Amino acid sequence: MIGKLIGQKYMTIAKSWVPTMTFWGTTGGVALVYFTDWRVILDYVPYINGKFKKDE
């Protein structure tokens, strides 16, 4: 259905860009976690969240 909407040529071009966009998206996500407060973001990951319990 999308191929009919945008055309076969552009669908082929978009498919060739998927690995590149996946790589840069993953790199951007890792950079976001690295340059921000990693604890705030990783508190939402269940396995990692249990490792860093705060002593209150």
Steps between C-alpha positions, in 0.01 A plus 500: 500500500780743584674401178200619300487825694863607464610287209722196454815704433478686831409183685825341379698806605336496845582129545865568423513768773354281778837358623658846501211657692501210746871550565471877551188463712675253729807723516283798589320304771826388658636856483183629666542258790872577524472879503192522723446374850521127417331404827176680407473315168618158619258499795236395245692185399372225733819293542727798553250677724533228767880533516499863611267511800536814708571457871246717674 
